[in-house]
Amino acid sequence: MTTYVALLRGINVGGRTRVGMDDLRRLFLGLGHADAKSYLQSGNVIFRGPVEESSRLAGGIERRITRDLGVTVTVLLRTKDDLAHVVANNPFLSRETDFTKLHVTFLADAPDHQRVARLDTPSGEPDELSLVGREVYLHCPNGYGRTKLNNAYIERRLGVAATTRNWKTVTTLCALASD
């Protein structure tokens, strides 16, 4: 068994895909995933499951959510070790003390190298990004709500599904997965 963190894209954002976290936790338990627990109302579930290819496991969860809860979402999975690596390798940690300015965009797949060349910071923006593997680290000095480096921008540039979490959520999920 491996500890995973499921990051559901677009859950409880703008009221279109409302899912109760208790319902989500029960769904994971119903799939046979042990110790399922949710964090916040934004689609974060920590669970223990079989060691298998992440895309296959995520696909099964997506289908079950659609069948049982009536919403279609993208599920991105990271193991607890993946998440620990994300936390340990944030290139902006050494110079930013206000962690509310830091975010991580998780990618469903590694982007095509040609598309990576399209990922840049729009001219005149103070924001910074750094692509490391399947994560885009963001430093948004004026806050994530004001950046042009939002989830839609990154998905459009890289051509892969993505979901963004703030740094506090990332570190909390890492801690919960390690318990």
Residue pairs with C-beta under 8 A, 6 or more apart in sequence:
1 34
1 48
1 49
1 50
1 51
2 48
2 49
2 50
2 51
2 79
2 80
3 46
3 47
3 48
3 79
3 80
3 177
3 178
4 33
4 46
4 47
4 48
4 49
4 54
4 57
4 77
4 78
4 79
4 80
4 177
5 44
5 45
5 46
5 77
5 78
5 79
5 80
5 83
5 173
5 177
6 28
6 43
6 44
6 45
6 46
6 47
6 58
6 61
6 75
6 76
6 77
7 43
7 44
7 75
7 76
7 77
7 78
7 106
7 163
7 165
8 19
8 24
8 42
8 43
8 44
8 45
8 65
8 73
8 74
8 75
8 76
8 163
9 43
9 73
9 74
9 75
9 76
9 161
9 162
9 163
10 16
10 17
10 43
10 73
10 74
10 163
11 17
11 19
11 24
11 41
11 42
11 43
11 71
11 73
12 18
12 19
12 41
12 42
12 43
13 42
17 71
17 73
18 71
19 43
19 65
19 69
19 71
19 73
21 38
21 40
21 41
22 38
23 69
24 38
24 43
24 45
24 65
24 69
25 36
25 37
25 38
25 45
27 64
27 65
27 68
27 69
28 36
28 45
28 47
28 61
29 36
30 64
30 68
31 49
31 60
31 61
31 64
32 49
33 47
33 48
33 49
34 47
34 48
34 49
35 46
35 47
35 48
36 45
36 46
36 47
37 45
37 46
37 47
37 176
38 44
38 45
38 46
39 45
39 46
39 169
39 172
39 173
39 176
40 169
42 165
42 169
43 73
43 163
44 165
44 169
44 173
46 173
46 176
46 177
49 57
50 57
54 77
54 78
54 79
55 109
57 77
58 75
58 76
58 77
58 108
59 75
61 75
62 72
62 73
62 74
62 75
65 71
65 72
65 73
65 75
66 72
66 73
74 108
74 161
74 163
76 106
76 107
76 108
76 161
76 162
76 163
78 86
78 106
80 174
80 177
80 178
83 170
83 173
83 174
83 177
84 174
84 178
86 104
86 135
86 170
86 174
87 170
87 171
87 174
89 132
90 102
90 104
90 137
90 167
91 130
91 132
91 137
92 102
92 128
92 130
92 137
92 139
93 102
96 102
96 139
99 167
99 168
100 143
100 166
100 167
100 168
101 139
101 140
101 141
101 143
102 137
102 138
102 139
102 140
102 166
102 167
103 137
103 138
103 140
103 144
103 164
103 165
103 166
103 167
104 135
104 136
104 137
104 138
104 164
104 165
104 167
104 170
105 135
105 136
105 138
105 151
105 154
105 162
105 163
105 164
106 134
106 135
106 162
106 163
106 164
106 165
107 134
107 135
107 136
107 154
107 158
107 160
107 161
107 162
108 134
108 160
108 161
108 162
109 134
109 160
109 161
110 133
110 134
110 160
111 119
111 131
111 158
111 159
111 160
112 158
112 159
115 157
115 158
115 159
116 131
116 158
118 157
118 158
119 129
119 131
119 136
119 154
119 157
119 158
121 127
121 128
121 129
121 149
122 148
122 149
125 147
125 148
125 149
126 141
126 142
127 138
127 139
127 140
127 141
127 142
127 147
127 148
127 149
128 138
128 139
129 136
129 137
129 138
129 139
129 149
130 136
130 137
131 137
136 154
136 158
136 162
138 144
138 147
138 149
138 164
140 146
140 147
140 149
144 150
144 164
144 166
150 164
151 162
151 163
151 164
154 162
154 164
155 161
155 162
165 173
